[in-house]
């Protein structure tokens, strides 16, 4: 995915992939085990696929490409 996970572009990309049969279903709470491990002392936990980690650690683990904005979104911010 080349856009922010909750952007309109990401939704369009998901729908396009779904039509082609290549889309992976979104993660739901049912996919996370109820006894999932969690880092000690965190306030906001983010699921990394194995455990709940701090937001800072999760953010550092994401590829930089995931946080790039499209020219349209960047232009809208400049207004």
C-alpha positions in Angstrom: 0.0 0.0 0.0 1.5 3.3 -1.0 -0.7 5.7 1.0 -1.7 6.2 4.6 -3.7 3.2 5.9 -6.9 5.2 6.5 -6.8 7.5 3.5 -9.3 7.6 0.6 -6.5 6.5 -1.7 -5.9 3.4 0.4 -9.6 2.6 0.3 -9.6 2.9 -3.5 -6.5 0.7 -3.7 -8.1 -1.9 -1.4 -11.2 -2.0 -3.6 -9.2 -2.3 -6.8 -7.2 -5.2 -5.3 -10.4 -6.8 -4.0 -11.9 -6.8 -7.5 -8.7 -8.4 -8.8 -8.8 -11.0 -6.1 -5.5 -9.9 -4.5 -6.8 -8.0 -1.5 -6.0 -9.2 2.0 -8.9 -8.7 4.4 -8.4 -6.0 7.0 -7.3 -7.1 10.5 -10.1 -7.4 13.0 -10.1 -7.9 16.8 -11.1 -11.5 16.2 -7.6 -12.0 14.6 -5.8 -10.9 17.7 -5.5 -13.5 20.5 -7.1 -12.4 23.8 -4.0 -13.3 25.7 -1.7 -11.4 23.3 1.6 -10.1 24.9 2.0 -6.4 25.6 5.0 -4.3 26.3 5.3 -3.3 30.0 4.4 0.3 30.9 2.9 1.5 27.6 -0.1 3.8 27.4 -1.0 3.3 23.8 -0.4 -0.2 22.4 -0.2 -0.8 18.6 -0.5 -4.4 17.2 2.6 -5.4 15.2 1.3 -8.8 14.3 2.9 -10.5 17.2 2.4 -8.3 20.3 1.2 -4.9 21.4 4.1 -2.5 21.3 4.5 1.2 22.0 3.5 3.6 19.3 7.1 4.8 18.9 8.4 1.3 18.4 5.6 0.5 15.9 6.2 3.7 14.0 9.9 3.0 13.8 9.1 -0.5 12.3 7.0 0.9 9.4 8.6 1.5 6.0 9.0 5.1 5.1 7.0 4.6 2.0 3.9 4.0 4.2 4.0 7.7 5.4 4.5 9.4 2.1 1.6 11.5 0.9 0.3 11.8 -2.7 0.8 15.2 -4.5 -3.0 15.8 -4.2 -3.0 15.3 -0.4 0.2 17.4 -0.1 -1.3 20.2 -2.1 -4.5 20.2 0.0 -2.4 20.7 3.2 -0.7 23.8 1.7 -4.0 25.7 1.5 
